[in-house]
Amino acid sequence: MLRNKLRELLKKDEPTLGTHIHTTWPGIIEVIGHTGVFDYVEFTSTYAPYDLFTLENMARAADAVDLSLMIKVDLEPRAYLAQKAISSGFHAILFADLFDAEDAEECVRAVKTEPKGVNGFGLWRVAGYVFLHEGKQIPIKDYTRYLNEIVIAVMIERKTAVENLEEILSVEGIDMVQFGPGDYSISIGHPGELAHPKVREAEIKVIKTALDFGVRPRVECDVKDMKRYIDLGVKDFCIGTDVEIISNWCLEAGKEAKRLLFKR
């Protein structure tokens, strides 16, 4: 109760490793946790249908296997979605579609308590519903501290956001930043060209500038590409996505099985 494993690792300046899920079945989180490999799971809710009950059940599963939970939230209504995820038991919020420092400030306000934000008291799951855990009261000050230690990550995936990068990273409370090559390629008129020189240039700029500002750059990539980023100073990675893993297995194993079945 009121523990944030991801925050603990960041405080120790240790590397972190996560993986993505789109499915809302809590059992997948338990399967991942039982491997003992990952520090957290990112629920990429921007690509998946879900309801508020789902968030609580995912948090219960994460608690059972000592994983932190991150949620990637849509542009709107991002403050509402972030607060519902936090009250359910999520430990980190990844905000998509930032354009400028004002957006970054809005993200921080949604998570932090006063005077830095607007989050506050509530009879929510994360506080034992009635601020009670194992028969003992949860002090409001402990709950407030927990809210203010929620990990805040932001996506830099628009041309405007890259242009305003230093102002965004100057906003107090931003813990992690991630470059989004897909949307950025669209933003600069080269949709899908993830290896375009301008896309690569922007990615390097985001990573190096984040390190200069003391913000942790987080990278989503394949394992084979990790070393390139590690050499740049990155130590926070999120690898793999459940739907892609299933798709790749179906293509590889399924095709081989079909080949054997129809071999003459």
C-alpha positions in Angstrom: 0.0 0.0 0.0 1.3 3.4 -1.0 4.5 2.0 -2.5 5.9 3.1 -5.9 8.6 0.7 -7.1 9.3 2.8 -10.2 9.8 5.9 -8.1 12.1 4.0 -5.8 14.3 3.0 -8.7 14.5 6.5 -10.1 15.5 7.8 -6.7 18.4 5.3 -6.6 19.3 6.4 -10.2 19.0 2.8 -11.3 17.9 1.6 -14.8 14.3 0.6 -15.3 12.7 -1.8 -17.7 9.0 -2.0 -18.7 6.8 -3.7 -21.3 3.6 -2.6 -23.0 0.1 -4.2 -22.9 -3.0 -3.4 -24.8 -5.1 -6.2 -23.3 -7.2 -5.4 -20.2 -7.1 -8.9 -18.8 -5.3 -8.5 -15.4 -3.9 -12.0 -15.7 -1.4 -10.8 -18.3 0.1 -8.5 -15.7 0.5 -11.4 -13.3 2.2 -13.5 -16.0 4.7 -10.7 -16.7 5.3 -10.1 -13.0 6.0 -13.8 -12.3 8.9 -13.7 -14.7 10.7 -11.5 -12.2 12.3 -9.6 -15.1 10.3 -6.3 -15.4 10.0 -3.3 -13.1 6.7 -2.1 -14.5 4.0 -2.6 -17.1 2.7 0.2 -19.3 -1.0 0.0 -20.2 -1.1 1.8 -23.5 -4.7 2.9 -23.0 -4.6 5.2 -26.0 -4.9 2.2 -28.2 -7.3 0.0 -26.1 -10.9 0.0 -25.0 -11.4 -0.1 -21.2 -13.5 1.1 -18.3 -12.7 2.4 -14.8 -13.3 -1.0 -13.2 -10.5 -2.3 -15.4 -8.0 0.1 -14.0 -8.6 -1.1 -10.4 -8.3 -4.7 -11.4 -5.1 -4.1 -13.2 -3.7 -2.4 -10.2 -4.7 -5.3 -8.0 -2.8 -7.7 -10.3 0.3 -5.5 -10.2 0.2 -5.3 -6.4 0.1 -9.1 -6.3 3.4 -9.5 -8.3 5.3 -6.4 -7.1 5.1 -4.4 -10.3 4.6 -0.7 -10.9 1.9 0.4 -13.4 2.1 3.1 -15.9 -0.7 4.3 -18.1 -0.4 6.2 -21.3 -3.4 8.6 -21.5 -5.0 10.4 -24.4 -4.8 14.2 -25.0 -8.3 14.7 -23.7 -9.5 14.4 -21.0 -6.0 13.7 -19.8 -6.3 15.2 -16.3 -9.4 13.1 -15.6 -7.9 9.9 -16.9 -4.7 10.5 -15.0 -6.5 11.1 -11.7 -8.7 8.0 -12.2 -5.7 5.9 -12.9 -3.8 7.2 -9.8 -6.8 6.7 -7.5 -7.1 3.1 -8.8 -3.5 2.4 -7.9 -1.3 3.3 -11.0 2.2 4.6 -10.1 3.1 6.5 -13.3 1.4 8.5 -16.0 2.6 8.9 -19.5 1.0 12.0 -21.1 0.7 12.0 -24.9 0.5 14.9 -27.3 2.2 17.8 -25.6 2.9 20.9 -27.6 4.4 23.4 -25.2 5.3 24.2 -21.6 1.7 25.0 -20.8 0.7 21.5 -21.6 3.5 20.2 -19.4 2.3 22.4 -16.6 -1.2 21.0 -17.0 0.1 17.5 -16.7 1.9 18.2 -13.5 -1.1 20.0 -12.0 -3.3 17.0 -12.7 -1.0 14.7 -10.6 0.4 16.8 -7.8 -1.4 18.2 -4.7 -1.7 21.8 -3.8 0.1 24.2 -4.1 1.7 22.5 -7.2 -1.4 20.8 -8.4 -5.1 20.1 -8.0 -5.1 16.5 -6.9 -6.4 15.8 -3.4 -8.3 13.8 -0.8 -10.7 11.0 -1.9 -12.1 7.7 -0.7 -10.3 5.7 -3.4 -8.8 2.3 -3.8 -5.2 3.5 -3.5 -6.0 4.8 0.0 -7.8 1.7 1.1 -11.2 3.4 0.3 -11.5 4.7 3.9 -7.8 5.4 4.6 -7.4 2.0 6.4 -4.8 -0.7 5.7 -4.5 -3.9 7.7 -6.5 -2.3 10.5 -4.3 0.8 10.7 -5.1 4.3 9.6 -3.3 5.6 6.6 -2.1 9.1 7.6 -3.2 11.8 5.1 0.4 13.1 5.0 1.6 9.7 3.8 -1.1 9.7 1.1 -0.1 13.2 0.0 3.5 12.2 -0.2 2.5 9.2 -2.3 0.5 11.4 -4.8 3.5 13.8 -5.1 5.8 10.9 -6.0 3.7 9.6 -8.9 6.1 9.3 -11.8 5.2 11.9 -14.6 6.4 11.1 -18.1 5.6 13.1 -21.2 5.7 12.3 -24.9 7.6 14.6 -27.3 6.1 13.6 -30.7 5.1 16.9 -32.4 7.3 19.3 -34.4 6.0 22.1 -32.1 7.0 20.1 -29.0 10.5 19.6 -30.2 10.8 23.3 -30.9 9.6 24.0 -27.4 11.6 21.2 -25.8 13.7 23.2 -23.4 10.7 25.1 -22.1 8.8 21.8 -21.6 11.8 20.2 -19.8 12.1 23.2 -17.6 8.7 22.5 -16.0 9.2 21.3 -12.5 7.8 17.8 -11.9 8.6 16.1 -15.2 10.5 12.9 -14.4 10.8 11.2 -17.8 10.5 12.1 -21.4 10.0 9.9 -24.5 10.3 10.7 -28.2 7.6 9.5 -30.4 9.0 8.9 -33.9 5.7 7.9 -35.5 3.7 11.0 -34.8 6.8 13.2 -35.3 7.3 11.8 -38.8 3.7 12.8 -39.6 4.2 16.2 -38.0 7.1 17.0 -40.3 5.5 15.7 -43.5 7.4 12.3 -43.7 4.7 9.9 -42.4 6.1 6.5 -41.5 9.7 7.4 -42.3 11.1 6.6 -38.9 14.7 6.4 -40.1 14.4 9.8 -41.9 17.4 12.0 -40.9 15.2 14.7 -39.5 13.4 12.1 -37.3 16.7 10.7 -36.1 18.0 14.1 -35.5 15.0 15.1 -33.4 15.3 11.9 -31.3 18.9 12.5 -30.5 18.1 16.1 -29.6 15.3 15.0 -27.2 17.6 12.5 -25.5 20.6 14.8 -25.1 18.6 17.8 -24.0 16.7 15.7 -21.5 20.0 14.5 -20.0 21.2 18.1 -19.8 18.1 19.1 -17.9 18.2 16.2 -15.5 15.1 14.5 -16.9 15.3 10.8 -17.6 14.9 9.9 -21.4 12.8 6.8 -21.8 13.0 4.8 -25.0 10.6 2.4 -26.6 12.5 0.0 -28.9 13.5 -3.5 -29.8 16.1 -5.2 -27.7 18.5 -5.3 -30.6 18.5 -1.5 -30.7 19.1 -0.9 -27.0 22.8 -0.6 -27.1 22.7 2.4 -29.4 20.6 4.2 -26.8 22.6 3.0 -23.8 25.7 4.5 -25.5 23.8 7.8 -25.5 23.2 7.6 -21.8 19.7 6.1 -21.8 18.9 3.7 -19.0 15.0 3.6 -19.1 13.5 1.3 -21.6 10.0 -0.1 -22.4 10.2 -3.1 -24.8 7.7 -5.3 -26.5 3.9 -5.1 -26.9 1.5 -7.9 -26.2 -0.4 -7.6 -29.5 2.8 -7.5 -31.5 4.3 -10.5 -29.7 1.1 -12.5 -30.4 1.1 -11.3 -34.1 4.7 -12.2 -34.6 4.3 -15.6 -33.1 1.3 -16.4 -35.2 3.2 -15.3 -38.4 6.3 -17.3 -37.6 5.0 -20.4 -35.9 1.8 -20.5 -38.0 3.6 -20.2 -41.3 6.1 -22.9 -40.3 3.3 -25.2 -39.2 1.4 -24.6 -42.5 4.6 -25.3 -44.4 5.1 -28.7 -42.6 1.4 -29.6 -43.0 1.3 -28.9 -46.8 4.8 -30.1 -47.6 4.8 -32.7 -50.4 
